[in-house]
Amino acid sequence: MRKTFIYGLKEPNGEIRYVGKADDVKRRFRQHKSNARKEKSHKVSWIKSCLNRGIDIELVILEEVEYDVWHEREVYWIKQFHNLTNHDKGGKGGKPEKYKLSYIDCKNWVLENLPNVSSQSLWYKNINNLPDFIPPYPYDTYRYRGWLSWGEFLNTDRVADQYKAYMSYDEAKEWCLQNNIKTQKEYKLSKKPINLPYKAERTYKNNGWVNWFDFLSK
């Protein structure tokens, strides 16, 4: 069952000032501080005030919950605190959806207007120059609307390991035999085809893997 988190933001030794929901709370925490440079809200004003005073806000995990009940749990936690910067009573996943552009249309805009942005790090260096209709954090916006990977989004043909179509365990064993691979070190250092994983022990963990001796034997 899919899980998510209800979290709070606070000043050190202070009270909770914001309650939210996130699947990846550390990532969301970084975004809160980064977004404070360009967004306007009660929450952002509080975060800016902390940063200007040299105070680091803290992240507190309030509860890990089943995904299908996070709405009511967020509402519950918001009711527990009395000096929050939240703009509503919760349960809506934040503000109404801002980015209406489809995933494909967004990809096409990026390809046409940002042809030199070829990596995630380069993307983040350019987020302050994006127009209002392009999301600065496309993974969050399109996670359930078509997202596959940064390589696919930026049209670089680099695909995350979990989306690659690797050869089967037996086919990988046969390749090792044909190429006279006898040790784990030789396998790691060998020039492999794109559909052969670097970490065979991880890729084939639930698909035939026993150990390196078995993998490299006839």
N, C-alpha and C positions, 0 to 999 in steps of 0.2 A: 504494500500500500504506500502510495506516494506521501511524503511528509513535507512540511514546511515549518517556518518558525515565526513566532510573534516576538518582537524585540522592542527594547526601549533605548532611548538616548538620554544621557544625563551629564551634568558636570560632575567632576570628582567630588565626592562627599555631598552631592546635591540630590535633588529630587528628579524623577523621571519627567522630561519635558516633551518627549515625543514617543508615540507608539506606532509601530508599523509591522508589516508582514514581508518576509523575503524567503526565497528558497536558499539563496546563498547570502547569508547575513554579512560576512566580511566584505564581499564585493559591494553590497548595498551600502555598507558603512562608508567605504571609500567614495562612493558616488555622492553620498550626502555632502561630504566635505568638498568634493570637486564641484558639484553643482552650485554651491554657495557663491561661486564667482559670477554666475550668470542668471540665476533664478531670483524671483521675488516672492516671498511668503513670510508668514509669522515665524515658521520653523527656520527658514534661511536667515532671517534677521537675527534670531537667537544664535545660530551656528556662527555667523559672521562676528557677532559680539564676542563669543568665546574665543574665536581665532584671533581677533584684534587684541584681546586681553592676554593672549599667550596661554589660554586654557584649552586643553585637549578634551573634547567631549568623549564620553565613554559609551561603549555598547554593552547592553545587558540582555541576555536571552531570557525572556519571560516564560516561554512555553514552546515545546515542540508538539505539533498537532498534526492530525490527519488532514490532508489537503482539502477534503470536501467539507470540513467544518471550520476552516480558518476564519471565515467571515464573522461568524458569531463569537469566536474566541477573541478576535481583534476588538469587536465591540465591547466584549466583557472587560478586557484589559484597559481600554480607554476609560471606562467608567470607574476604574480603581484609582485614577489620579486626577488631581483637581487644578493643575497649572500647566496643562499641555498646550503645545503649539499646533496640534492637529487642526485642520480646517473643517472636519466634520466628525461624526460619531463613529466612523470606521465601517469596515465590512465591504468597501467598494474597491479595494485595491488601489487606493490613492486617487489622484485626480482623474476625471474622465479622459478617455483615450485621446491623446493629442495628435499622434501621428497616424493620419488616415491613409497615407500612401501605401499601396500594396508592396509586398516584398519584392516582386519582380520589377515594379516601377522604380522602387528605391535602388535596386541593383543597377538598373539601366541608367539612372541618373548618375550614380557613382562612376560607372564605366565611362560615361561621356564627359563628366566634369572633373573627375579626380583620377585620371589615368595613371598618375605617378604614385598613387597611394597603393602600395602593394603588400602591406603588412598591418597587423593590428597596432603595432607601436607607431607607425606612421599615421594611421587613422587618428589615434588619440592626440597626436601632435597638431592635428588639423581641426579638432572638434569645435574650437571657438570660432572658426570661420565658416561653419556649416549654416545653410539657410534654415529658417524656422521649421520647414516641413521635413527636414532630414533628421532622424533621431541620432543623437551623439552616442547612444549605447544601443546599436542595432540588435545585439544579441537579446537584450531584455525586451525590446519592442516586438521582434519577430520570432521569439523563441517558439511560439506555438502558431506561427503564421507563415512557416516555410523555411525557417533558418536551418542550415546544415552545418556550416563551418565558416571561419573567416576566409579561408582560401576560396571557397565557393562564392561567398558574398563579394569578394574583391576581384573575382575572375582571374585568379592566379593559377588555378588548377591544383593548388595544394589542398589536399583533403585530409581531415583528421583521421587518425588510425581507426577509430570505431566505424568509419564509413567506407573504408577500403575493402574491396572484395579480394580477400586473400585466397591462395590456393589451399586445398584441403590438407589435413595433417599427413595423409599418405602421399600426396603429391609433393609436399615439402620434403618428406623423407627421401623420396625418389630423386629429387633435385640434389640433395646432399650427397647421395650415393653416386650420381652421375658426375658430380663436380669434385669428388674425392675429398669431401669435408669430413674430417675424422675427430675434430675436437670442438668444444664450445668456442674457444678463442678463434679458431679458423673460421667458424661460422660467422661470428661477430665481425671479423675483418674482411670477409668475402664480399665481392661485388654482387649484390643480389638483385633479381628482377623486382619491379615495383610491387608485385603481388605476393612477395615473400616477406614476412615480418622480421624486423630486427630482433624483437624480443619474442622469440618463438614460444618460450615457456609461458608467457602471459597470454598470447593470442590463442594457443591451443590448450589452455588450461582445462577447459571443459569440453574439448573436442578431440580427445585421444592422447593428450600429453601424459607421459609416465615420468620420464627423466631424460637427461641429455644422452645417456648411454643408449636408451631405447630409440631416441629420435635419430641418432647418428649410426645405428646399426641396421643391418639388412632385415 
